[in-house]
Structures are given as structure tokens and as C-alpha cells.
Amino acid sequence: MMAKRQMILPSLRLPEVSKMRPGQILVADHAGVYIIKMLGDVRLTLCVSFDQFIDAMLAAPDLSSVLFDLSEAEAVDSTTLGLMAKISLLAQEKRHIVPVILATNASIKRILDTMGFADIFKIVNKLEVDIEPEKPLSPIECGEQEVKEKVLEAHKILMGLNEQNRETFKNLVNMLENS
């Protein structure tokens, strides 16, 4: 009979994970140039107010260009990415404008690439001028159904960009459509 062997593992000390800053979206516009700066961990909580801003921006008669500044974003969720894609697709369709994304963070760039954003945006890693939008979007109180509709819309837009996105988000979209 074999004796049971007891294995003692050394205790592992995990490095402290720094907390991400809460997400914020700052916007500015001047003479038809719209700047959307995302800071920290940008999540679903801003989707309704962001979508209202999108509608107003796309309806503006002087809209001539759109810049997303993601240089201070730590993370951007898929709902926000879907709304960004919505802006690009509608700006191209309605105004023949290809929005620009400033992305300096390697993980953010990887996500943009994976989502197929290089096909619908011009992605750059630096700008010739400094920009500092000041007006923050505030979360808007809304019902669960309204949030669900925005999440569903955003993910359907992402699914339409490429086959990988279609596979990635099909279960989520099916679940939202059937709930």
C-alpha cells in the first residue's frame, strides 16, 4: 500500500492590482469637429447618454469630422465599441466622414484590431495638436429595457463588422433577443 503524500505549496503573494479609474466620456465640438475623449474604464453605464450624444452629433448640420481620443482609456467595453462603430458607419453613410481614433495603449489597439475597426476608422497613435475636451457626458437614468435595447443594438453592429465578431457575440445577442 502506498503512503499518501502531502504536498505543501508555498503561499503565493499576488501583486496588488491597481484599480481602474471609473469611466468617463468627455466631448467637445468646434466648427463641426467633434472630439470624444474616453478616460479610465468606459462601461455600459454611459451607453444611453452616449447614444443621445451620437444622435445629436449626427444631426448637426456642420458635422465635418469625428475624433475619438482613447489615449487615456484603460478599458472600453463591447457596448461602447458598438456605439463607436455606429458613429463610424453612420458618419460614412450620411456625411462621407471616416472618423479617427487616437489609440496609444497596446491592449486597446489589439481590441480595435480584433473588432475590425481598422476597416471603418482611421487609427493613429499620435496627433499633431493637443486636444482637451471639457464637457463630460453624465449618466442618464433609464429603464432596464432601454439599456437592453442599446446593448443589443451595439452588439448587432459589432456582429456586422466581421465573422469573428458574429461568433463572439451571437450567444449574447440571442439571449438578449429572447429575454
Rosetta blueprint (number, residue, H / E / L):
1 M L
2 M L
3 A L
4 K L
5 R L
6 Q L
7 M L
8 I L
9 L L
10 P L
11 S L
12 L L
13 R L
14 L L
15 P L
16 E L
17 V L
18 S L
19 K L
20 M L
21 R L
22 P E
23 G L
24 Q E
25 I E
26 L E
27 V E
28 A E
29 D E
30 H E
31 A L
32 G L
33 V E
34 Y E
35 I E
36 I E
37 K E
38 M E
39 L E
40 G E
41 D E
42 V E
43 R L
44 L H
45 T H
46 L H
47 C H
48 V H
49 S H
50 F H
51 D H
52 Q H
53 F H
54 I H
55 D H
56 A H
57 M H
58 L H
59 A H
60 A L
61 P L
62 D L
63 L L
64 S L
65 S E
66 V E
67 L E
68 F E
69 D E
70 L E
71 S E
72 E E
73 A E
74 E E
75 A E
76 V E
77 D L
78 S H
79 T H
80 T H
81 L H
82 G H
83 L H
84 M H
85 A H
86 K H
87 I H
88 S H
89 L H
90 L H
91 A H
92 Q H
93 E H
94 K H
95 R H
96 H L
97 I L
98 V L
99 P L
100 V E
101 I E
102 L E
103 A L
104 T L
105 N L
106 A H
107 S H
108 I H
109 K H
110 R H
111 I H
112 L H
113 D H
114 T H
115 M H
116 G L
117 F H
118 A H
119 D H
120 I L
121 F L
122 K E
123 I E
124 V E
125 N L
126 K L
127 L L
128 E L
129 V L
130 D L
131 I L
132 E L
133 P L
134 E L
135 K E
136 P E
137 L L
138 S L
139 P L
140 I L
141 E L
142 C L
143 G L
144 E H
145 Q H
146 E H
147 V H
148 K H
149 E H
150 K H
151 V H
152 L H
153 E H
154 A H
155 H H
156 K H
157 I H
158 L H
159 M H
160 G L
161 L L
162 N L
163 E H
164 Q H
165 N H
166 R H
167 E H
168 T H
169 F H
170 K H
171 N H
172 L H
173 V H
174 N H
175 M H
176 L H
177 E H
178 N L
179 S L
